[in-house]
Amino acid sequence: MGINAPWSHQRAIGRLMAKLGTMYYEQKSISLEPLPETMLDEDQTSPVPDLLLYDPERDVVPVIIEVTQTRSVKNDLKKVRELIAETEYGIVEGFVYDYKKNEWHKHKKGIGDIHDKPSFCDALNLDLATLL
């Protein structure tokens, strides 16, 4: 039994984590803590996005990011939409990054799919595509 984690997938997560981590831990230029492959709820079994951005002041996860390849974009977008609509983790923005096509997809609570600047994270006021 193994984990489906191709190098390209892990490389994209690593790059996002490294840059967001530097911005949070060292530069203190963002207020959300990036955590890779972390359960949404520490107290019980819960979904694990590739990267989540945690707001320690409000104890919510306003942003999740899934990294995937082209064939899985549709399924990951469905997962992101469901987590935003059906859970109480505080998720407002969900992103899916297709590392094969270098394309971003975004879903926002109360609005739906965002097609204009889909890599722009409102919570951070940052274009995530600039980190890769």
N, C-alpha and C positions, 0 to 999 in steps of 0.2 A: 504494500500500500504506500502511496506517495502523494505528494502535493503537486498540483499543476502550476508550476512557477518557472516558466521559461526565463532565461537570462534577460531577454529584452524587457519582459514584464518587470522583473526585479530591478533592472537598471533604471527604468522610469520611476519606480517607487523610490529607489535610493536617491536619485537626483532631486526629486521633489522634496523628500525628507531632509536631505542635506541643506538645501537652500532655505526651505521654510524653517528648519531647525536653527540655522544661523540667524535668521531674521527674528526668531522668537527668543532663543536662549542667550545669544550674544549681543545682537544689535538692539533687541527689545523694540523693534519697529512694527511688529504685529502683536495683537493681543490674544490670538488663539494658538494653543499649543498643538503642534503636529504630532500624531502618534501613528506609527505604521502597524497594520495587521492587529488591531486592538478591538476587543469586544465593545459594543456600544453600551452595554450595561455590565459593570464590574461585578454585580451581585448575582447574576444569573446567566445562563447560557443565552447568548444573543448573537445577532449577525456581526460579522467582522469585515468591515470595508478595508480596502487596501490601505487607505490613509484616512484618518479622521482629524478634524480640527476641533479641539476641545476648548470651551470657554470656562476656565476655572472659577471665575467670579460668579457666574450664573449656574454652573454645574450642568451645562448642556453641550451638545455636539451640534453646532449650527451648520457644519459643512462636512460632507463625505466625498471621497474621490475613489472611483474604481478605475483601475488600469487594465486594459484588455486588448484583444486583437479584433480585427474586423468581424470575424464570424460570430463573436460573442457580444458585440455592441448592443444588439436588440435585447438580449436577455439581461445584460447589466443595467440598461436603461429601465427595463421593467422593474428590476430589483430596487433601483434608486427611487423610482416613482412610488413604489409600494412602501418603502421605508419612510418617505416623506409624508405620505398620505395616511398611513395606518399605524404609526408608532408615536410614542411620546418622548422621544429622545431630544427634541428641540431642533431637528434637522430642518433647515430652511433652504439650503442649496445643495444639490447633488450633481457631481460631475462624473462623466465617463470619458476617459482618454483612450483613444485607439492608437496604440503605438506603431502599428503597421502603416497606417495612413497619416499619422501625425494630425489627427482630428479630435476636436473636443466636442462634447455634447453636454448640455446643461438642462437641469430641471429645477424649477423654483416653486416653493410652496405658495399656493394661492394664485400662481400665474400659469404654470405648466412649462412646456419645453421652450427654451430660449434659443433662438436661431441667430440673433444679432449679438456678436461677441460672446460666443458660448464658453470661452475660457476665462471670462472675467468674473472674479469672485467679489461680489458686493461686500461680503462680510470683512474681507481684507483690503478692499479697494486696490486689487492687484490682478493683473492678467497672468494667470497660471502658466500660460504658454511661454511666457518670457523666462520661466525657470528651467525649461528643458532645452 
